[in-house]
Amino acid sequence: MAEKEQKTVHFIGIGGVGMSAAASISLERGFSVSGCDLQRNKYTEQLEQKGCTVYYSHSPDHVENADIVVYSSAIPPEIEELKEAFTKDIPVYKRAIYTLKLMEEKKLVGVSGSHGKTTTTWMTGHAFLSTGLEPSLMVGGTVPELYGNFRIGTGEWFISEVDESDGTIREINPFISVITNIDSEHMDFYKTKGSLSDAFCSFCSNTAREGSVILCGEDEGCRKLGEQLDREYCTYGFSNTCDVYASDISEQDLYSEFTIIYKETTYSNVRLQFCGEHNILNSLAAFSAAVSGGIDPAKVVKSIELCRPVGRRFELSGNRDEVVLINDYAHHPTEIKAVLKAVETHFNSFRKIAVFQPHRYTRLRDCWEKFLHSFSSTNILIVLPVYSANEEPIHSVNAKRFTESCRESGIQAEYIKKDLVCRHLDTIVRKGDCVMFLGAGDIGDVYSEFARSITV
């Protein structure tokens, strides 16, 4: 998208992590930017500080002077601004497509998959950054080193998380594509696992022939996807049948150590500042992508060792009475099980308290039984009200009923309203506890409040 083109862009749902990044990039390109969201958050406040006009309501008046309208996949079609934009024939884009238009002169390293996208994207971007390639980055979480979730670089590469939730993944043409796994996620959109897999297949098939497709060899969905492709692809995992694989894995206090084998070359004693085997897989995906981009493997290994986690990805704090707090974005049963597995490994002797905020009524409905099983290893489970993410409530699908189901399954579970959680934790948390705050909504605010109280 040439900078001389349309200059006024309005973002519907500007407070989302991906939308705020796209808005920030637009501001850096010299565009006039406005947006709307129903709630103020850190992203909208940051944008306002940069000169963006943010409305905390919806109105057709908001697009009166817009040359382009960009909307989040979470926005329903009946929203006033969106309807007005279509009525006035204003060019309208979903966020992912708009962002790629901004970066159309770059080579895209697109990282997708049901879980692990954000961490893998940052690990990959860190490798390109640390070797002086000056990439542009878009990450689905806050990265301390970036002071946010995006970076505009002068180099030829754009490393970005690619969201599969709304089907736009089919329209994206990466130079290097990475699929971390394929799980039953966003089924309200895809309806069937086959349709979801087909979307990932299109993404891989659209990858440049001179580029690379990278798939997780440990994931059944990725293995089946590889069988459908009419091109060569690279695999990573724990098996020596993969092109890149890890061995000699050792989980230490707050890090992992392992060996990477690639093309019969061994890189020993790789130390990762992330907990859990799932993050070892993420590092192998990043290694594969960076090497495919032409970076020396030894330099990639060094970068992996120096890389630090994204915010809300096994974020650790706590020091009062030897209490550990973990703040994690996990909001799907597979992700929650991965976090709990890492906790079992690294904090085995601690009592485990999980504070869970269900994200979306449809996800809670579709994954009800899987959620029950994912929390089976917790000592205490605290369930918050559902974070709707603009969804309408579904009859009989709510946090109170889920809490009752947990109790019936033998889990010690309690339903607590969000504003009472910290007070409740003060009464039950004791020395030797590990408290996990899990969810994709605003539960991070509860973590921050409680973390402040125990570090005083």
N, C-alpha and C positions, 0 to 999 in steps of 0.2 A: 504494500500500500504506500504509494508515493506521498511524501509529506506535503506536497502542494495540493493534494486532494482534500476531500471534506475535512473540515477542521473542528466541528462541534459534535461531540459524541456524548450520548446519554446512556448510562448503564442502569438497567433494571435489576435490582438485587446486588447493589454495589458492595455490600458488606461481606460477601463471601470471599474466601481466601483467593480463589482464582480470579474472580471478578475484580477485586481490589488491585491485584497485580496487573491485570490488563489495563485498568484505569490509570495506574501509576505509570506504566509504560507509555500510555497515550499522552499523559502530562509531560513526560520527558521528551516526547516527540514534538511538543509544542502545540498540541491540540487543546481546545477548550473542552473541559470535561465537567459533566454533572452526573448525578446519579440519585437513586432512591433506594431506601430499605426501610423496613418497619421498625428496626431496632438500631440504636447506636452501639457501636463496638469499637475495639481498638483500631480496626482497619478503616472504618469511616472517619474516626477522629484523625488518624494519620493523613488521610486524603484531604480532609478539611484544612489541616495545617499546611498542605502543599498548594492550597488555592482551589480545591474542587468544591463545587456547590453540591451539598447533599440534602435531599428532602427525606423526611421521615414519615412519608405517606405516599400514596399513589394518586396521581391526577393526570388526565390527558394534557393539561397545561405544561407539564414537565418536558414534553417533546416538541413544544411549539417551535423552537429554533434549532432543533437537532438536524444534523446532516446524516448522522448514523445513529442507530439504536442497537445496543448490545444487551442481551438478556441471559440470565442464568437458567440452566435447565430446571432449577427448582421453581421457576416462575410459571404459574398456570396461565393458559392462553386468554383467560377472561380479564386479566389485569388491564386497567384503563390505558396506561401508557402504550402497552403493546398493541392493543386494538386500534388506538389512535395512530400509531406509527404505520400500521398496515393500511389504514384508511387514507392516510396522506401520502402513501407510496414512498415513505422514507426507507432507505436500505436498512434491513434488519438482519442481524447475525447472532447466532449462538456464540457464547464466549470463546469456545475453543477455535472456531473458524475465524473469528475476528482476530484473535491473538496471532494465529498463523499468518494472516494477511499482513499484520504488522511486521512479521519476521520472515516474509516470503523470500528474501534474498539470502537467508541463512540455510545451512544444512541442519536438518532436524534430527536430533536423537530423541525419539519418542519413547517414553517409559510408561507402559500400561500394565494392566493386570488387576485382579480383584483386591489384592492385598500387597503392601510393601512398596507401592509406587513412590511415595514421598521420600522414604529413606534411600531407595535405589537411585532416584533422580539426583538427590543431593550428593550421594557418594560418587556418582558419575560426574556430576558438575564439578565436584571438588578435585577430581583427577585432572580434568581439563584446565581448571583454574591454577592448580599447583604446578602445572608444567608450562605456564605462560601463554596458553592459547587464547586467553581473553574471551571466553564464551559468554553468550547471553544465557540466562537461566530463568526458569519459572518453576518454583517448588510449591507443593501443596501444603506448606506449613512454614512456620517462622524459623529462619535459620540465623542463629546469633551472628555468624560471620558476615552475613549479608545485611544485617540490621533490618530484616524483613523477609520477603518471600520471592524476590525477583532481583535480577541484575541485568543491565544493558552492557554488553561487551563489544569491543571493536573487532573481534575475531569472526571467523566464518561459521562457527557452530552455535546452534540454539538447542540447549538441553532442557527438555520440558516433560513434566508429567502429562499424560494423556488420559483424560477421564472417559471411561466407556459408558457412563450412566445413561446418556441420552441418545446414543447411536451415532453421534458425529464422528466417532472413531473410524467409521467406514469411509469418511471423506478426506482423511488425513494421509499425506504421502511422505513418510519419513525417509531419511537416508539410512539411519540405523533404527531398528525397532526392537524393543525389549518387552517380553511378556513374562511377568513374574509368576503368575498362576491364573487359573480360571475356576472361579467358585460361583455358587448360586447366589449372586448379588445383583441388585437392580432388576429383580424378576417382575416387578410391577410394570416395567417398561418392556422387557424382552419376552416375558411370558413363558418361554421354554429355554432349557439349557442349550438346545441346538441353535436357537436364534442368537443367543449370547456368544456361542463359539463361532458362529458364522461372522459376527462382527469383528472378532479378533482375527479371524482368518482374512477378512478383507484388509484389515490394517497391515498384516504381514505381507499380503500379496501386493499391496500398494508400495511396499518398500523398494527403494531404488535397486536395480539389478546389480549395480556396482557397490551397493552398500551391504548391510548385514541384517539378518534376522536372528535374534537371540531368544531362546526358550529355556524355561526351567525343566530340567530332566527329571526332577523329583515330583513334578505335578502331572497327574494323569491327564488333565485337560490339555496341558501343553503338549504332552506326548501324542495325544490323538490329533491335535492341531497340526503337529509336524508331519503326520502321515498324510494330511490333506494338501500340504503345500507342494507346488511343482518347482521348488527351488531348494538349494542347499541352505542349511541353517546351523547355528552353533548352539550347543546345549551346555548347561552348567548344573552342578549338583554335588552329591556326596558319593556317587558311584563312579568307578573308573571307566564306565562306558560313556561318560559325558566328556565333551571336549575340554572343559575346564572343571576341575573338581577339587574338593577339599578332603584332607585326611588328617589323622593325628589331632583330632579336635579335643581341646581341653577348655572347660569352662572354669575360669578363675573367679576371684572375688567380684570384680565389677568389669571384667573384660573377658574376651574369648581369645584363644590362641589356636592356630591351626596351620596346616601346610597347604599351599596351592600348587596343583600340578597342571601345567599347560604345555602342550606340545613336547612332552618328555622332559621339560625343564621343571625343577622343583624349587619353590620359594618357601623356605622353612620358617617356623616360628613367627608367623604373621600375627600381630597382636591387634585386635579390633576393640575399639572403645565403645562397644555396643554389647548388650546382653542378649543371649538366646540364639539358638540355631537358625531361626528364621532370618536373623540379621547376618549370619554367615552367608546364607543363600543370597541375600541382597547384595552383599559385598562381592560375591562371585559374578552376579549379574552386572554390577558396575565395572568390575575388572574386565569382563568380556566386551562390554560396550566401549570402554576407553581404549582397549587394545585394538578393537575393530576400527576405532577412529585414528589409529596410527601412533598411539602413545606407547613408548617403550614399557614392556610389562614390569620391569623392576621399578620404574618410576611410579607406575600405578599402584604397586604393592606399598610403596612408601607413602603414597597419598592416602590409601585405605587406612594405614596405621595412624595417620595424623588427623583423620576425619572425626569430627565430633557429632553427636546426634542432633537431629532436628527437634525443635520444641514440641512437647507433648508426645514424644516417642520414647517411652521408658525414661522419662525425665525424673531425676532423683533429687530428693532433699530430705531434711529432717535431722534433728540432733538431740531433741529433748528426751531424756530417758531411753536413749537408744531405740528410737522409733524411726522407721524408714517410710518415706512417702514416695509413691510412684504415680506420675501423671501420664496417662497414655490415651491416645486417640482411639484405641480399639473399640469398635462398635458393632462388629460382626462376630458370631460365635467362633469362627476360625481364628480371628485376631485375638479374641479374649483368651482362648485356649493357649495360644502362643505366648502371651504375656504371663499367664499363670504357670506355664511350663518353665519359663525363664526364672520366675520367682521361686519355684520349687528348687531350681538348680542353685541359684545365687543366694537365696534367703531361706534355706530349708528349715532352719530351726525357729523361724519367726511364726507367730500366729498371723494368719492371713485374713484381712478385712477388705472386702471389695465394695466400693461405692460405685454403683452402676446407674447411668442415666440412659435409658433406652432411646434410640434415635430413629424416629419415624414409626408411625403406627403400622405401616405396611411391612417394615422389616421385622418388627416384633411379632406380628401375626405370622409371617412366612417362616420365621426361624424360631418359633416358640420353643419347641422341644430341644432344638440344638442349643439354645441359650440355657435351658435348664441343665443340660449335660455339661456345658462349658464351665459352670460355676460349682460343679460337684466337689472340687478340692478346696473351696474356701471354708474358713471357720465361721465367718459372719458375712452375710451379704446385706447391704443396704441399697434399696431400690428407690430411685427418685422418679417423679412424674415423667412421662414421655416428653422428649423434646420433639415437637411436631415437624419442624423444618417446613412449615407452611402446608402440611397435610391436614386434611379434615379428620377428626376423630373417627374411629371405627368402633361400632358397637361391640362391647365385651372385650375389646383389646385395649387394656390399660395396665398401668404399673401395679395397681392394687391387686388385680386379679393375677398378674404374673407373680407377685410376691406370695400369694396364696398357693399357687402351683409349685413354687420353690419349696415352701414348707411341706406340702404334700409329698414332695420328692426327698424329704429328709434334710433339706438345706436350712440352716438357721438364718432366716431372712426377715427383714423389717422394711416397711414402707415409710419413708420419711420425706417430708417436703423439703425442697432445696434450701430454703432460708433457715431451716432448723438443723441441717446436717452437721455443721461445725459444732454447735452446742451439744448435739447428741454424741459426736465423736469424743468431745472432751470428757464425757462421762464413762466411756467404755474403753478408750485407747490406753494401753499400758506399756510398760517397758517390754521390748522384744516383739512389738507388733510391726507388721508391714501393711500399710494402708494404701490400697490402689484406687485411683480415681479414673474410671473408665467410661468413655463415651465421646461422641463427635459433636455434641451440642455445646452448651456453655458450662459444663461441669468443671472445666479448667478454672473457672472463677472460684469454685468451692475449694479446689486444691490450693489455689493461691492464698485464699483467706485462712485456711487451716495451717498451711505452711508458715505463714507469718506468725501465727499464734504459738507454734511450737519452737520457733527459732529465737523467740524473745528471751 
